[in-house]
Amino acid sequence: MCLLKRGPQSLPVNHLFMGITLFIYLILSGALNRNVRLLVAEISSPESYTQINFVSELGMVIVTTIIFAALIYILLRTFNYQSRVYQTLFALFGTSVIFAGLMLVVSAISASIPLIMTLTFLSIAIWSLVVSGNILAIAMETTLFRGVLLFIALAIVEGIITVLLFGDQSGFAVPSTTPAT
């Protein structure tokens, strides 16, 4: 799926794999959100560089994941594709695990060079956006462009809800993932 060759329909409906994928997604997203927030703090104001609590980051990731899943369900149900919700979420979370893992490796390798880390994060984020848009496009039987636009719209709505819930201290969504990947 990360190479845009398959869609969510090629995934099995397996609750165990979905649970394992979701667990790994939550852990990696929490760690990645923490790293991204530390990077932003280091670049924007290195003199006020502080550590961020992983447990609070994980709590925000759990809430944003629930919001994201609800938005996907609402979107697919609205257009009468509710039978595709499970596999679409499985595909989105699964690909997000891959991209979050890549970003964590990049952040570990280039932690001392914020510019390289930032450029690599942006490259992987764009790739993730296209993959997530492709998954939505296939699930909704539309074009890749519309799928990417739908994913961006979902990320904006998720971001607004997250800011309303947590204020300005909220984490980045990684569909992600997050959604905004």
Backbone bond lengths (Angstrom), bond angles and torsions (degrees), N, CA, C in turn:
res aa  C-N    CA-C-N  psi(-1)  N-CA   C-N-CA  omega(-1)  CA-C   N-CA-C  phi
1 M - - - 1.440 - - 1.520 111.59 -
2 C 1.323 116.27 -32.11 1.461 119.42 -179.74 1.526 111.72 -67.95
3 L 1.318 116.93 -18.18 1.457 120.97 176.75 1.528 111.84 -100.54
4 L 1.320 116.92 10.14 1.471 124.96 177.08 1.523 112.66 63.91
5 K 1.335 117.14 29.03 1.459 120.35 -179.20 1.522 112.88 -100.99
6 R 1.322 117.46 -19.71 1.460 121.42 -179.29 1.521 109.62 -131.89
7 G 1.306 114.13 160.65 1.455 119.98 177.95 1.506 111.40 -115.98
8 P 1.312 116.65 -178.69 1.468 120.41 -177.63 1.524 113.25 -65.01
9 Q 1.316 117.80 -22.29 1.460 120.58 -179.14 1.531 112.34 -66.39
10 S 1.328 117.54 -16.88 1.461 120.34 179.75 1.534 112.59 -82.96
11 L 1.320 117.42 -4.26 1.462 120.91 179.24 1.524 111.24 -88.30
12 P 1.323 116.21 145.38 1.471 118.79 177.72 1.532 110.71 -76.91
13 V 1.304 116.10 156.49 1.462 120.88 172.53 1.528 105.59 -90.85
14 N 1.323 115.31 93.39 1.459 121.44 -175.92 1.524 107.63 -133.07
15 H 1.315 116.33 112.67 1.460 120.85 -175.83 1.523 112.52 -66.54
16 L 1.327 117.95 -34.63 1.458 121.06 179.36 1.527 110.69 -65.04
17 F 1.340 117.27 -48.26 1.461 120.84 178.66 1.526 111.07 -63.39
18 M 1.315 116.50 -39.12 1.458 119.96 178.46 1.530 109.92 -63.77
19 G 1.322 117.60 -42.90 1.463 121.03 179.38 1.522 112.01 -63.84
20 I 1.323 116.47 -43.40 1.464 120.73 178.63 1.527 109.84 -64.83
21 T 1.313 116.92 -44.09 1.466 121.37 178.84 1.509 111.09 -61.52
22 L 1.321 117.09 -43.97 1.458 121.02 179.89 1.531 111.01 -65.03
23 F 1.327 117.84 -40.86 1.463 121.25 178.24 1.528 110.72 -61.93
24 I 1.329 116.81 -48.07 1.464 121.07 179.12 1.523 110.21 -63.14
25 Y 1.331 116.48 -40.25 1.466 121.32 177.88 1.526 110.92 -58.63
26 L 1.320 117.39 -46.20 1.463 120.99 -178.63 1.524 111.50 -62.89
27 I 1.324 117.15 -44.45 1.468 120.87 -179.65 1.526 110.74 -65.41
28 L 1.335 117.08 -49.07 1.465 120.25 -178.97 1.524 111.46 -65.46
29 S 1.317 117.37 -39.09 1.463 120.18 179.65 1.520 111.35 -66.10
30 G 1.319 116.84 -39.91 1.463 120.00 176.75 1.521 111.19 -61.32
31 A 1.320 116.44 -45.61 1.468 120.62 178.86 1.525 111.02 -65.64
32 L 1.321 116.52 -42.12 1.460 120.43 -179.48 1.524 111.29 -66.75
33 N 1.319 117.55 -43.91 1.466 120.20 178.12 1.519 110.73 -59.73
34 R 1.304 116.10 -40.80 1.470 120.37 178.08 1.527 109.78 -62.34
35 N 1.328 117.95 -45.94 1.464 121.31 179.33 1.521 112.15 -63.28
36 V 1.323 116.49 -42.05 1.459 119.89 179.90 1.528 110.07 -64.68
37 R 1.315 116.14 -43.89 1.462 118.99 -179.78 1.531 110.81 -64.68
38 L 1.326 118.01 -38.89 1.463 121.16 176.27 1.522 111.07 -64.43
39 L 1.342 117.16 -39.74 1.457 121.26 177.74 1.519 110.92 -62.38
40 V 1.335 116.52 -46.03 1.468 120.90 179.57 1.525 109.93 -62.32
41 A 1.328 116.57 -42.85 1.469 119.81 179.12 1.530 110.95 -64.52
42 E 1.321 116.71 -39.39 1.457 120.57 -179.34 1.523 111.63 -67.94
43 I 1.326 116.80 -38.80 1.464 120.25 -179.51 1.523 110.87 -74.30
44 S 1.325 117.17 -45.02 1.465 120.28 -174.09 1.524 112.82 -75.95
45 S 1.316 117.52 -40.81 1.464 119.36 -179.81 1.526 110.34 -150.60
46 P 1.334 116.69 83.29 1.461 120.19 -176.56 1.528 113.59 -62.68
47 E 1.334 117.78 -23.94 1.456 119.58 -179.35 1.529 112.76 -71.91
48 S 1.336 117.51 -21.32 1.466 120.43 179.33 1.526 111.46 -109.39
49 Y 1.315 116.35 29.02 1.454 123.91 -179.36 1.531 109.92 -64.84
50 T 1.347 116.95 121.50 1.463 120.92 -179.41 1.522 109.84 -132.95
51 Q 1.311 115.62 160.45 1.456 120.66 175.63 1.523 109.87 -80.27
52 I 1.310 116.05 148.97 1.461 121.67 -179.48 1.524 108.10 -116.17
53 N 1.293 116.27 135.53 1.461 123.37 -176.99 1.534 110.40 -70.05
54 F 1.343 116.57 124.12 1.461 121.08 -178.93 1.526 111.76 -67.21
55 V 1.330 117.67 -35.61 1.466 120.64 -178.10 1.531 110.85 -64.54
56 S 1.334 117.39 -43.28 1.470 118.87 177.94 1.523 110.72 -67.26
57 E 1.327 116.44 -35.14 1.468 120.13 176.91 1.526 110.02 -64.55
58 L 1.326 116.86 -41.53 1.460 121.17 179.09 1.529 110.75 -63.94
59 G 1.315 117.51 -38.93 1.467 120.80 176.96 1.519 111.64 -61.36
60 M 1.331 116.56 -42.54 1.464 119.79 177.90 1.522 111.08 -65.98
61 V 1.331 116.97 -37.23 1.470 120.34 178.61 1.526 110.11 -64.86
62 I 1.314 117.98 -40.35 1.470 120.86 178.66 1.522 110.45 -61.87
63 V 1.327 116.75 -45.18 1.472 120.33 179.80 1.524 110.66 -65.16
64 T 1.331 117.68 -44.63 1.471 119.09 -179.44 1.530 111.33 -67.57
65 T 1.330 117.40 -30.56 1.463 120.47 176.39 1.529 110.62 -66.26
66 I 1.312 116.29 -41.81 1.474 120.09 177.31 1.522 110.10 -63.81
67 I 1.318 116.93 -43.05 1.471 120.91 178.05 1.523 110.14 -61.46
68 F 1.335 116.49 -45.91 1.461 121.13 -179.52 1.527 111.55 -61.11
69 A 1.331 116.13 -45.87 1.471 120.05 179.72 1.527 110.55 -62.31
70 A 1.316 117.02 -40.08 1.470 120.39 178.00 1.520 111.15 -64.46
71 L 1.324 117.28 -40.74 1.468 120.31 178.87 1.532 111.43 -65.49
72 I 1.323 117.29 -40.12 1.473 120.65 176.85 1.529 109.30 -62.97
73 Y 1.320 116.50 -44.71 1.467 120.59 179.14 1.532 110.30 -59.99
74 I 1.314 117.03 -47.04 1.471 121.07 -179.80 1.526 110.53 -61.66
75 L 1.332 116.90 -44.32 1.466 120.84 -179.79 1.530 111.24 -60.98
76 L 1.318 116.63 -50.51 1.460 119.66 -177.43 1.523 111.70 -69.16
77 R 1.302 117.66 -35.25 1.474 121.27 177.84 1.526 110.82 -68.04
78 T 1.319 116.41 -38.91 1.465 120.70 179.58 1.531 111.28 -59.43
79 F 1.322 116.32 -38.65 1.459 120.43 -178.44 1.530 112.70 -99.39
80 N 1.327 116.19 17.90 1.460 124.33 174.13 1.531 113.37 62.71
81 Y 1.338 115.65 39.32 1.464 121.30 174.32 1.520 110.40 -118.16
82 Q 1.331 117.83 31.28 1.465 121.24 -175.58 1.527 112.84 -61.52
83 S 1.318 118.37 -23.41 1.459 120.03 178.50 1.532 111.93 -69.16
84 R 1.316 117.54 -12.79 1.460 121.83 -178.20 1.530 113.36 -100.89
85 V 1.313 117.95 2.84 1.460 121.45 -174.99 1.519 111.42 -61.01
86 Y 1.315 117.68 -50.46 1.467 122.08 -174.95 1.527 111.37 -57.85
87 Q 1.323 116.53 -53.58 1.459 119.87 -177.68 1.529 112.00 -68.37
88 T 1.327 117.40 -32.07 1.463 119.98 177.27 1.520 110.40 -66.29
89 L 1.341 116.82 -45.69 1.464 119.85 177.51 1.522 111.10 -64.08
90 F 1.323 116.70 -41.08 1.465 121.34 178.00 1.528 109.77 -58.93
91 A 1.327 117.18 -44.97 1.465 121.81 179.47 1.526 111.27 -65.01
92 L 1.319 116.85 -44.05 1.462 120.31 -179.10 1.529 111.30 -65.46
93 F 1.326 117.19 -44.28 1.466 119.80 178.95 1.530 111.21 -68.30
94 G 1.323 116.60 -39.99 1.458 120.31 -179.68 1.522 112.92 -63.82
95 T 1.317 116.53 -45.54 1.470 118.81 178.11 1.521 110.52 -69.05
96 S 1.321 117.29 -32.35 1.467 119.97 177.09 1.523 111.34 -65.09
97 V 1.326 117.10 -33.91 1.465 120.63 175.95 1.527 109.53 -61.80
98 I 1.309 116.72 -43.43 1.464 120.67 179.87 1.526 110.72 -63.29
99 F 1.340 116.54 -47.16 1.461 119.67 -178.20 1.525 111.94 -69.52
100 A 1.316 118.10 -37.59 1.469 120.89 177.26 1.529 109.95 -64.84
101 G 1.321 116.69 -40.13 1.463 120.17 176.44 1.522 111.57 -61.88
102 L 1.327 116.46 -43.95 1.470 120.32 176.97 1.521 111.05 -60.19
103 M 1.319 116.39 -44.26 1.465 119.76 -178.63 1.525 111.72 -66.90
104 L 1.323 117.39 -36.47 1.465 119.79 177.50 1.527 111.11 -66.12
105 V 1.319 116.78 -39.04 1.466 120.23 177.20 1.527 109.59 -64.13
106 V 1.323 116.45 -44.31 1.462 120.98 179.01 1.526 110.19 -61.53
107 S 1.323 117.30 -43.52 1.463 119.32 -178.98 1.524 111.70 -66.69
108 A 1.317 117.82 -31.87 1.466 120.48 177.25 1.528 111.11 -71.55
109 I 1.324 116.08 -38.11 1.465 120.08 -177.83 1.522 111.37 -74.20
110 S 1.322 117.00 -43.20 1.469 120.04 -172.47 1.526 112.76 -111.14
111 A 1.319 117.92 32.20 1.461 121.12 -177.99 1.525 112.58 -62.38
112 S 1.313 117.58 -29.53 1.462 120.02 -178.10 1.529 113.09 -84.33
113 I 1.323 117.48 -7.38 1.467 121.32 -179.37 1.532 108.68 -124.14
114 P 1.330 117.59 87.33 1.466 120.90 -175.38 1.530 114.67 -58.10
115 L 1.329 118.40 -33.56 1.464 120.50 -178.82 1.524 111.24 -65.69
116 I 1.318 117.16 -45.57 1.468 120.44 178.96 1.523 110.07 -64.62
117 M 1.332 116.38 -41.92 1.458 119.94 178.93 1.529 110.63 -62.05
118 T 1.317 116.82 -42.23 1.461 120.79 179.90 1.524 111.34 -63.37
119 L 1.317 117.31 -46.79 1.472 120.70 -179.88 1.528 111.49 -64.14
120 T 1.318 117.25 -39.09 1.462 120.65 178.22 1.522 110.45 -68.14
121 F 1.345 117.10 -41.94 1.465 120.61 176.37 1.525 110.46 -58.13
122 L 1.327 116.71 -44.96 1.471 119.84 179.89 1.524 111.67 -62.56
123 S 1.320 117.13 -41.79 1.469 120.79 179.02 1.526 111.21 -62.01
124 I 1.328 116.22 -46.91 1.462 120.00 179.77 1.524 110.52 -67.36
125 A 1.336 117.40 -36.51 1.468 120.87 178.88 1.528 111.29 -64.07
126 I 1.315 117.51 -39.47 1.472 120.64 178.24 1.528 109.78 -66.75
127 W 1.313 117.31 -43.48 1.466 121.69 176.90 1.527 109.57 -60.09
128 S 1.314 117.00 -44.51 1.461 121.64 178.14 1.528 111.80 -61.29
129 L 1.319 116.11 -40.86 1.465 120.74 178.70 1.525 111.22 -61.68
130 V 1.312 116.91 -43.56 1.469 120.72 179.29 1.530 110.44 -65.54
131 V 1.333 117.39 -42.12 1.465 120.47 179.51 1.525 110.50 -64.43
132 S 1.333 117.24 -45.03 1.466 120.72 179.19 1.528 111.05 -64.25
133 G 1.320 116.28 -40.21 1.462 120.11 176.27 1.515 111.64 -63.24
134 N 1.331 116.47 -37.72 1.462 120.49 177.40 1.529 111.13 -65.06
135 I 1.318 117.22 -41.22 1.463 120.83 178.39 1.524 110.04 -61.79
136 L 1.333 116.91 -45.29 1.466 119.39 177.76 1.523 111.74 -66.00
137 A 1.321 116.81 -38.80 1.465 120.34 179.62 1.523 111.08 -61.73
138 I 1.313 117.05 -43.27 1.461 120.15 179.17 1.524 110.45 -68.13
139 A 1.329 116.38 -41.92 1.471 120.08 -179.73 1.523 111.76 -63.21
140 M 1.332 116.73 -33.21 1.461 120.38 -176.66 1.527 112.94 -103.71
141 E 1.327 115.77 5.60 1.470 121.25 178.84 1.526 111.91 53.99
142 T 1.325 115.10 55.43 1.458 121.00 179.01 1.531 108.57 -135.76
143 T 1.316 116.92 -171.30 1.461 121.09 -178.19 1.527 111.23 -82.79
144 L 1.321 115.33 162.03 1.460 120.58 177.88 1.530 110.26 -60.85
145 F 1.312 117.44 -41.48 1.463 121.47 -179.94 1.533 110.80 -58.68
146 R 1.305 116.53 -46.90 1.472 119.96 178.28 1.532 111.50 -65.70
147 G 1.315 116.35 -37.19 1.455 119.84 177.36 1.524 112.03 -62.30
148 V 1.335 116.17 -42.76 1.463 120.22 177.31 1.525 110.04 -64.92
149 L 1.323 117.43 -43.37 1.472 120.25 177.82 1.525 111.62 -61.76
150 L 1.330 117.24 -40.87 1.462 120.51 177.02 1.526 111.08 -63.01
151 F 1.324 116.35 -41.81 1.463 119.54 179.61 1.529 110.98 -64.98
152 I 1.324 116.70 -41.01 1.468 120.56 177.30 1.529 110.01 -62.81
153 A 1.331 116.65 -43.14 1.468 119.97 178.38 1.530 111.07 -61.69
154 L 1.330 117.04 -42.84 1.466 120.69 176.91 1.522 111.05 -61.84
155 A 1.322 116.76 -41.02 1.468 120.48 179.81 1.524 110.98 -64.95
156 I 1.319 117.06 -38.12 1.471 121.03 177.99 1.520 110.09 -65.45
157 V 1.332 117.19 -47.35 1.466 120.77 178.96 1.527 110.08 -61.76
158 E 1.320 117.06 -44.25 1.467 120.79 177.66 1.526 110.45 -60.83
159 G 1.320 117.10 -42.18 1.468 121.06 178.27 1.514 112.47 -61.97
160 I 1.329 115.82 -42.42 1.472 119.76 178.58 1.524 110.31 -63.08
161 I 1.319 116.50 -46.05 1.473 120.07 179.42 1.517 110.36 -62.73
162 T 1.326 117.39 -41.55 1.461 121.52 -179.79 1.525 111.04 -64.12
163 V 1.331 117.22 -43.28 1.464 120.27 177.89 1.525 110.50 -64.06
164 L 1.323 116.92 -39.37 1.463 119.27 177.46 1.530 111.77 -64.01
165 L 1.321 116.92 -35.36 1.465 120.55 -179.92 1.522 113.24 -78.86
166 F 1.339 116.99 -43.23 1.452 120.93 -172.29 1.519 114.52 -110.01
167 G 1.300 118.77 -8.87 1.458 120.39 -176.17 1.514 110.44 79.22
168 D 1.307 116.34 -159.21 1.467 121.25 -176.93 1.513 113.52 -74.10
169 Q 1.336 118.71 -8.13 1.452 121.83 -178.02 1.519 112.85 -87.52
170 S 1.324 118.38 6.70 1.468 120.66 -175.60 1.518 111.50 -69.79
171 G 1.319 114.73 157.59 1.461 121.03 -179.83 1.509 111.74 -84.79
172 F 1.294 114.47 174.61 1.448 120.49 176.74 1.517 108.62 -84.19
173 A 1.303 117.45 138.04 1.466 121.02 178.16 1.519 108.56 -82.53
174 V 1.476 120.29 133.12 1.449 124.29 -179.84 1.507 107.31 -124.78
175 P 1.549 120.25 85.88 1.278 126.66 163.59 1.161 104.52 -55.98
176 S 3.089 48.38 7.41 0.747 50.05 -177.60 1.286 127.51 118.00
177 T 1.703 27.98 -84.82 0.271 108.34 -67.78 0.933 51.53 -11.69
178 T 1.492 119.85 45.52 0.534 94.15 -37.72 1.369 119.30 -110.62
179 P 2.466 70.82 116.74 1.119 61.43 153.19 1.342 105.02 -8.87
180 A 0.913 142.45 75.69 1.156 155.35 126.61 0.784 110.54 132.96
181 T 2.863 84.18 41.89 0.711 149.68 169.61 0.736 71.01 36.19
